[in-house]
Amino acid sequence: MTHARKSPRRRCEVQAADDAATSEPQYTRIEYGPEGEPPIAWDPWPLPDFVRGDQTDEQWASIVANRQYQRELFGIIRALYQRVATDRGMPGACTRRACRRTRACCGRRPFPRDHSVCSLLPPCVPMDDEHFFGMRDEARPIVLRFAAAGAEAGRPDWSNR
């Protein structure tokens, strides 16, 4: 019996289908940056929903809105860490074929059961505080460049949100 090898694209599609079956629907947003810099694509981090208790409707609406904000924020952080890994040149030595082929970090860790923020790091980066905070420090200039480009283009500043 011969086994057909799955192409990288098919493997990614299967992984995406598995992810979609185990979490909320995925959607991608594009944030545009400075002239000549590639856009950052991100999608929400699949945080689980809370179970509604005895809150009023207003309290519950606030909880749901806050959770959605957290999902978006963690998705942006993950995308920034992928950009930092790309800027470091990590995709060239990555074990994932998609990263090597596109020359950009596109790897993601599976959603953790313990909700560790270190899981926002790409799979090629060790999961520890030293790497997490080191990449955070490298992501700050990227955020500042995007914020400056947004201010020049007249887009609203979402940093105070």
SVG drawing of the C-alpha trace seen along z (x, -y; Angstrom):
<svg xmlns="http://www.w3.org/2000/svg" viewBox="-30 -63 48 65">
<polyline fill="none" stroke="black" stroke-width="0.4" points="0.0,0.0 1.4,-3.3 0.8,-6.5 0.4,-9.7 2.3,-12.6 0.2,-15.6 1.3,-18.8 2.2,-21.7 -0.9,-23.5 -3.2,-20.6 -1.6,-20.1 -2.2,-23.8 -5.8,-23.4 -6.3,-20.4 -4.8,-22.2 -7.0,-25.2 -10.1,-23.0 -9.1,-21.3 -8.6,-24.7 -11.9,-26.0 -13.7,-22.9 -12.2,-23.4 -12.6,-27.1 -14.6,-30.1 -14.8,-31.1 -11.5,-32.6 -11.3,-35.8 -8.3,-37.8 -7.9,-41.5 -5.1,-43.5 -3.4,-46.4 -1.5,-48.7 1.8,-50.2 4.4,-52.6 5.1,-52.9 7.2,-50.0 6.6,-47.8 4.4,-44.7 1.1,-44.7 0.5,-42.7 -2.3,-40.1 -3.8,-38.9 -6.8,-37.0 -8.3,-36.8 -6.8,-34.5 -9.4,-31.9 -10.1,-32.6 -13.0,-30.6 -16.2,-32.4 -17.3,-32.9 -20.3,-31.3 -22.9,-33.9 -23.7,-34.2 -26.1,-36.5 -24.9,-39.7 -27.2,-42.3 -27.5,-42.8 -25.2,-45.8 -22.5,-44.0 -22.7,-41.0 -22.4,-43.2 -19.3,-44.8 -17.8,-41.3 -18.4,-40.1 -16.9,-43.3 -13.9,-43.0 -13.3,-39.4 -13.5,-40.3 -11.0,-43.1 -8.7,-40.5 -9.1,-38.2 -8.1,-40.9 -5.2,-42.2 -3.7,-38.7 -4.1,-38.1 -2.2,-41.3 0.5,-40.4 0.9,-37.0 1.2,-38.7 3.8,-41.1 5.9,-38.2 5.7,-36.5 6.9,-39.8 9.8,-39.9 10.7,-36.3 10.7,-37.2 12.9,-40.2 15.3,-38.0 15.6,-35.7 14.2,-32.7 12.0,-31.4 15.2,-30.3 16.0,-27.7 12.4,-26.9 11.2,-23.3 7.9,-24.4 8.0,-24.3 5.5,-27.1 7.8,-29.5 10.8,-28.6 8.8,-28.8 7.3,-32.2 10.4,-33.5 8.1,-34.8 7.0,-33.3 3.6,-31.9 3.8,-29.2 1.4,-29.1 1.3,-27.0 -1.9,-25.2 -4.2,-26.9 -3.0,-26.1 -5.3,-24.7 -3.5,-26.7 -3.9,-30.0 -0.2,-30.8 0.8,-34.0 4.1,-32.4 2.0,-30.4 1.7,-33.6 5.3,-33.0 6.0,-31.3 6.8,-27.5 10.5,-28.2 11.0,-30.3 11.4,-28.7 8.5,-29.2 10.0,-31.1 9.8,-34.5 13.2,-35.6 12.2,-35.1 8.7,-36.4 9.9,-39.8 12.8,-40.0 10.5,-39.7 8.1,-42.2 10.9,-44.7 11.7,-44.2 8.1,-44.6 7.8,-48.1 9.5,-49.9 7.2,-48.2 4.2,-49.4 5.6,-52.9 6.2,-52.9 2.7,-51.7 1.1,-54.2 3.1,-57.1 2.0,-55.9 -1.6,-55.8 -1.4,-59.3 0.0,-60.6 -2.7,-58.9 -5.4,-60.3 -6.5,-56.9 -7.6,-56.9 -5.2,-56.0 -6.4,-52.8 -3.6,-52.8 -5.9,-54.5 -8.7,-52.0"/>
</svg>
